[in-house]
Amino acid sequence: RYCAKNSALGFLLQAAYLWLEGLASSSTMNDPWASVGGGAVNEKTRTYQKHEESYAVKDRFQPSTNKAHLWHSLEGLERYPNYLSRWQEDDMISLEQALEEKLRQVRQQRKSVMERRKEIDRLVQQVINNQGRDGSRLRAPKTWQQVQRDILDPQLSKAIFRSATFRGEQVPTVDQILSGEAFVELDVGLLSSIMDEEVFDVFSIPLLQAEFCSNLRHYINALFSTGQTDEFVDLGVGLRPIDLDTVGLKWLNDLLFHLIVRPIARHLFRDSESLGDLDWRHGYIAAYSAKPDRERPRNRLVTHTDDSEVTLNIGLGENFVGGVLEFRGLRGTEDGGHMLETFEPVEGTALLHAGRHFHHVTAVKKGNRYALIMWSRSWRGARSVACPCCWLNRRRDEACICGPRWN
């Protein structure tokens, strides 16, 4: 409570807490998720230290180690014709080396990701073959009757299918929604009757049926188990969240995104986030356990924000104690970092919140906890008119170098 009143001290203590916890739970600087246990987020360890100052002239420009130097250079290349004509050759070589290193990083990660996905494909096929008829429970639906009967919570189904989009003469097909071809407009009045605002910019809504959550957990656990066999153990399945697109559940990502997240976000976050229409999504399963292992390596998650405009967080259940979501205010506001509200996950119930909302998962004390997480972005909206710094802190600055004034 004292820290909440003293914002400067609160910020310093939070920074120290995040640094120490991230340092303790990370086995390497490059991959905090590589170890079992702890609550690291998937980013490099923060040091909260300034760059070491040097008075040597030759050390003035260091784009390989100083991010600000690199970004200044990229902006210069974008803005000024013949930008490098002002430079000395040594600086040009330093910039070239920094860019080549970034390009090598992109190529290496792309190669690694694509090779891993090929092996994940083999893993998925083996799991489906082992499951036999049970594997059909998570096949993509062909009709809206299947969606209502097998997937969506009855309250949400009623609100969605009474909306104008599904009462006209030309009702879009499931495939048209999954592909993003059809525009979905939901009835705000119907949705508001089943939706609660837990705290500013955090909304809860019943979304999935309990049986569907159970089928999804069963499938994910089968992936975990098969992933620990000698044939697939090197993939590290479980050490990272399960990407739904890569395990045969792209249709679920598309259904949640186009039918629910996009149309609801237009209303909920239009003013507070100024995000524009959402056009990108990444959905995955996060698993936590009171007894962390290679299948469920996390027992908590440190305070963080998401790399998203809007985040969907669906509780998938199983019996557990702890694992409470704590919300700590919006980055870029006075409340940022301060404890505001807690939410105990409910099976099938989803939270929709701004990605810049600080949040934290407390330690799971008993059992296993599962959640379906979807990050949604607006590349044609929020991210097309703001630099990463303005975007991260949600500064509405028309003079931002990525805004219309400079473009």
C-alpha positions in Angstrom: 0.0 0.0 0.0 2.9 2.3 0.8 4.4 1.6 -2.6 1.1 2.3 -4.3 1.1 5.8 -2.8 4.8 6.4 -3.6 5.0 5.9 -7.4 8.7 6.4 -7.6 9.6 3.9 -4.9 7.0 1.5 -6.2 8.5 1.6 -9.7 12.1 1.0 -8.4 11.0 -1.9 -6.2 9.0 -3.4 -9.1 12.0 -3.1 -11.4 14.3 -4.8 -8.8 11.7 -7.5 -8.3 11.3 -8.3 -12.0 15.1 -8.3 -12.6 15.8 -10.6 -9.7 13.0 -13.0 -10.5 13.9 -13.1 -14.2 17.6 -13.7 -13.3 16.8 -16.5 -10.9 14.4 -18.3 -13.3 16.4 -18.0 -16.5 19.0 -20.6 -17.4 20.4 -18.6 -20.3 20.3 -14.9 -21.5 18.7 -15.9 -24.8 16.0 -18.4 -23.7 14.4 -17.8 -20.4 11.9 -20.6 -21.1 14.6 -23.3 -21.4 14.5 -24.2 -17.7 11.9 -26.0 -15.6 10.3 -24.0 -12.8 10.0 -20.4 -12.1 7.9 -17.7 -13.8 10.1 -16.2 -16.5 8.6 -14.4 -19.5 9.8 -15.1 -23.0 12.2 -12.2 -23.4 15.8 -11.4 -22.7 16.8 -10.7 -19.1 16.5 -7.0 -18.2 19.4 -5.4 -16.5 18.0 -1.9 -16.0 21.5 -0.6 -16.5 22.7 2.2 -18.8 25.3 1.6 -21.5 28.8 2.0 -20.2 30.1 5.4 -21.1 33.3 5.7 -23.1 35.2 8.9 -23.9 37.1 7.3 -26.8 36.1 8.8 -30.1 36.2 5.4 -31.8 33.4 4.1 -29.4 30.9 6.9 -30.1 28.8 4.9 -32.6 27.9 1.3 -31.7 24.8 0.1 -33.6 25.5 -3.5 -32.8 25.2 -3.0 -29.0 23.2 0.2 -28.7 19.6 -0.1 -29.9 19.1 3.6 -30.0 22.0 4.0 -32.4 20.6 1.4 -34.7 17.1 2.9 -34.8 18.5 6.4 -35.4 20.4 5.0 -38.4 17.3 3.3 -39.8 15.3 6.4 -39.5 18.0 8.4 -41.2 18.1 6.0 -44.1 14.3 6.2 -44.4 14.1 10.0 -44.2 17.2 11.4 -46.0 18.4 10.8 -49.6 22.1 9.9 -49.6 22.1 9.7 -45.8 25.4 7.9 -45.6 27.3 10.6 -47.6 27.7 12.4 -44.2 29.3 9.4 -42.6 32.9 8.2 -42.1 33.6 4.8 -43.6 34.2 3.2 -40.2 30.7 4.1 -39.1 29.2 2.8 -42.4 31.0 -0.5 -41.8 29.7 -0.7 -38.2 26.1 -0.1 -39.4 26.5 -2.7 -42.2 27.8 -5.3 -39.7 24.9 -4.5 -37.3 22.3 -5.0 -40.0 24.0 -8.2 -41.3 23.9 -9.6 -37.7 20.2 -8.8 -37.5 19.6 -10.5 -40.9 21.6 -13.6 -39.8 19.4 -13.7 -36.7 16.2 -13.6 -38.8 17.5 -16.3 -41.1 18.6 -18.5 -38.3 15.3 -18.2 -36.4 13.3 -18.8 -39.5 15.3 -21.9 -40.4 15.0 -23.2 -36.8 11.3 -22.5 -36.6 10.5 -24.2 -39.9 12.6 -27.3 -39.1 10.8 -27.6 -35.7 7.4 -27.2 -37.3 8.1 -30.1 -39.6 8.9 -32.3 -36.6 5.8 -31.0 -34.8 3.8 -32.1 -37.9 5.1 -35.7 -37.4 4.3 -35.5 -33.7 0.7 -34.4 -34.4 0.1 -37.2 -36.9 1.4 -39.8 -34.4 -0.9 -38.4 -31.7 -3.9 -38.4 -34.0 -3.2 -42.0 -35.1 -2.9 -43.1 -31.5 -6.2 -41.4 -30.5 -8.2 -43.0 -33.3 -11.8 -41.9 -33.2 -11.2 -39.7 -30.2 -9.1 -37.4 -32.5 -12.3 -36.4 -34.3 -13.5 -34.4 -31.3 -11.3 -31.5 -32.3 -11.9 -31.4 -36.0 -12.9 -28.2 -37.6 -16.7 -27.7 -37.6 -18.5 -27.5 -41.0 -21.8 -26.0 -39.8 -22.9 -23.4 -37.3 -25.0 -26.1 -35.6 -21.8 -27.9 -34.8 -20.2 -24.7 -33.4 -23.2 -24.2 -31.1 -23.6 -27.8 -30.1 -20.0 -28.7 -29.4 -17.9 -25.5 -28.9 -19.4 -22.3 -27.7 -21.0 -21.6 -24.3 -24.8 -21.5 -24.8 -25.1 -17.9 -23.5 -22.5 -16.7 -26.0 -24.1 -18.7 -28.8 -27.4 -17.1 -28.2 -25.8 -13.6 -28.2 -23.9 -14.3 -31.4 -26.5 -16.0 -33.5 -29.2 -13.5 -32.7 -27.0 -10.7 -34.1 -27.8 -9.1 -37.4 -24.9 -11.0 -39.2 -26.7 -14.3 -38.7 -30.3 -13.2 -39.1 -30.1 -11.9 -42.7 -30.9 -13.7 -45.9 -27.2 -14.5 -46.7 -25.7 -15.9 -43.5 -21.9 -16.4 -43.8 -20.7 -20.0 -43.8 -18.2 -21.3 -41.3 -15.5 -21.4 -43.9 -16.1 -17.7 -44.8 -15.7 -16.7 -41.2 -12.6 -18.9 -40.7 -10.9 -17.3 -43.7 -11.8 -13.8 -42.6 -13.8 -13.1 -45.8 -17.1 -12.2 -44.0 -17.5 -9.1 -41.8 -19.1 -10.0 -38.4 -21.1 -7.4 -36.5 -22.3 -8.5 -33.1 -25.1 -7.0 -31.1 -23.7 -4.9 -28.3 -26.8 -5.1 -26.2 -26.9 -8.9 -26.3 -23.2 -9.2 -25.4 -23.4 -6.7 -22.5 -25.9 -8.9 -20.8 -23.4 -11.7 -20.4 -20.2 -9.7 -20.1 -18.7 -8.1 -17.0 -15.9 -5.5 -16.7 -13.6 -6.9 -14.0 -11.4 -3.8 -13.9 -10.8 -1.0 -16.5 -10.1 -2.6 -19.9 -10.5 -6.1 -18.6 -13.8 -7.9 -19.5 -15.0 -11.4 -18.7 -17.4 -13.5 -20.9 -18.5 -17.2 -20.9 -17.0 -18.6 -24.1 -16.3 -22.3 -24.3 -18.2 -25.4 -23.2 -16.7 -27.4 -20.3 -16.6 -30.6 -22.5 -14.7 -28.8 -25.2 -12.2 -27.5 -22.7 -11.8 -31.1 -21.4 -11.2 -32.4 -25.0 -8.7 -29.7 -25.6 -6.8 -30.5 -22.4 -6.8 -34.2 -23.3 -5.3 -33.5 -26.7 -2.7 -31.1 -25.3 -1.7 -33.7 -22.7 -1.3 -36.3 -25.4 1.0 -34.0 -27.3 3.0 -33.5 -24.0 3.3 -37.2 -23.4 4.2 -38.2 -26.9 6.6 -35.3 -27.0 8.6 -36.8 -24.1 9.3 -40.1 -26.0 12.8 -40.7 -27.4 11.7 -39.8 -30.9 10.5 -36.3 -30.1 12.2 -35.4 -26.8 14.7 -33.0 -28.5 11.7 -30.8 -29.6 11.3 -29.6 -26.0 7.5 -29.9 -26.3 6.1 -28.2 -23.2 9.1 -26.1 -22.5 7.4 -23.6 -24.8 3.7 -22.8 -25.1 1.8 -25.0 -27.6 1.2 -23.0 -30.8 -2.3 -23.9 -31.9 -1.5 -23.2 -35.6 1.2 -25.9 -35.6 -0.8 -28.7 -33.9 -3.8 -28.9 -36.2 -5.9 -26.2 -34.5 -5.6 -23.3 -36.8 -9.3 -23.4 -37.3 -9.8 -22.8 -33.6 -7.6 -19.7 -33.7 -9.5 -18.4 -36.7 -12.9 -19.0 -35.2 -12.1 -17.3 -32.0 -10.4 -14.4 -33.8 -12.9 -13.6 -36.5 -16.1 -14.5 -34.8 -15.4 -13.2 -31.3 -12.2 -11.1 -30.7 -12.3 -8.8 -33.7 -16.0 -7.8 -33.6 -16.0 -7.4 -29.8 -12.7 -5.5 -29.7 -14.2 -2.9 -32.1 -16.6 -1.8 -29.4 -14.6 -2.5 -26.2 -11.3 -0.9 -27.0 -12.1 1.6 -29.8 -11.6 4.6 -27.6 -9.1 3.5 -24.9 -6.7 1.8 -27.3 -7.3 3.5 -30.6 -6.2 0.3 -32.3 -8.1 0.1 -35.6 -9.3 -3.2 -36.9 -7.4 -6.2 -35.7 -5.7 -8.2 -38.5 -3.2 -10.6 -36.9 -3.4 -13.3 -34.2 -1.3 -15.8 -32.4 -3.0 -18.4 -30.2 -1.3 -20.9 -27.9 -1.8 -23.1 -24.8 0.0 -22.1 -21.6 0.3 -24.8 -18.9 1.3 -24.3 -15.3 1.8 -26.9 -12.5 2.4 -27.0 -8.8 5.1 -29.6 -9.6 6.8 -28.2 -12.7 8.3 -30.6 -15.2 9.2 -30.7 -18.9 5.6 -30.9 -19.9 4.4 -28.1 -17.7 7.5 -26.1 -16.8 6.0 -23.0 -15.2 4.3 -22.6 -11.9 3.8 -18.9 -12.2 4.4 -15.9 -14.5 6.1 -12.7 -13.5 4.4 -9.3 -14.1 4.5 -8.4 -17.8 2.6 -6.9 -20.7 1.8 -8.7 -23.9 3.1 -8.0 -27.4 -0.5 -7.4 -28.5 -3.2 -4.8 -28.8 -5.8 -7.1 -27.3 -5.3 -10.4 -25.5 -7.9 -13.2 -25.1 -7.3 -15.5 -22.1 -9.6 -18.5 -21.7 -9.4 -20.7 -18.6 -9.3 -24.3 -19.7 -9.6 -25.7 -16.2 -8.5 -28.9 -14.5 -8.5 -28.9 -10.7 -5.9 -26.6 -9.3 -5.3 -24.2 -6.4 -3.6 -20.8 -6.9 -2.8 -19.6 -10.4 -4.7 -16.3 -9.9 -4.5 -13.6 -12.4 -3.5 -10.2 -11.0 -3.9 -7.0 -13.0 -1.6 -4.1 -12.3 -2.7 -1.2 -14.4 -2.1 -0.1 -18.0 1.4 0.7 -19.2 1.7 4.4 -19.9 -0.8 5.4 -17.2 -0.4 6.4 -13.5 -1.8 3.1 -12.5 0.8 1.1 -14.4 2.5 -1.4 -12.1 0.1 -1.0 -9.2 -2.1 -3.8 -8.0 -5.8 -3.2 -9.1 -7.7 -6.5 -9.1 -7.4 -10.3 -9.1 -9.3 -12.9 -11.1 -9.6 -16.6 -10.4 -9.7 -18.5 -13.7 -13.1 -20.2 -14.5 -13.2 -23.1 -16.9 -14.6 -21.9 -20.3 -14.7 -18.2 -19.2 -12.6 -15.8 -21.2 -10.9 -12.5 -20.3 -10.5 -9.8 -23.0 -8.0 -7.2 -22.0 -5.7 -4.6 -23.5 -2.3 -6.1 -24.2 -0.6 -3.2 -22.4 -2.3 -4.2 -19.1 0.3 -5.4 -16.6 -0.7 -8.8 -15.4 0.8 -11.6 -13.3 0.0 -15.3 -12.6 0.5 -16.3 -9.0 2.1 -19.7 -8.1 -0.1 -22.8 -8.7 -0.1 -24.5 -5.3 -1.9 -27.7 -6.3 -2.7 -29.4 -9.6 -2.3 -28.2 -13.2 -3.6 -25.0 -14.7 -4.2 -24.6 -18.5 -5.1 -21.5 -20.4 -5.7 -20.7 -24.1 -4.1 -17.3 -24.9 -4.5 -15.3 -28.1 -2.6 -12.2 -28.9 -4.2 -9.9 -31.5 -2.5 -7.0 -33.3 -3.5 -4.2 -35.7 -0.7 -3.9 -38.2 -2.8 -1.6 -40.4 -4.0 0.4 -37.4 -2.1 1.0 -34.2 1.3 -0.3 -35.4 1.2 1.6 -38.7 1.3 5.0 -37.2 3.5 4.7 -34.1 7.1 3.7 -33.4 7.7 0.9 -31.0 8.3 3.3 -28.1 5.1 5.2 -28.7 3.2 2.0 -29.2 4.5 0.4 -26.1 3.6 3.3 -23.9 0.5 4.2 -25.9 1.5 7.8 -26.6 -0.9 9.5 -28.9 1.7 11.8 -30.5 1.0 13.0 -34.0 4.7 14.0 -34.2 5.9 10.4 -33.9 8.4 9.7 -36.6 6.2 6.8 -37.8 3.1 8.9 -38.0 1.6 10.8 -41.0 3.5 14.0 -40.4 6.8 12.2 -41.4 5.3 9.9 -43.9 
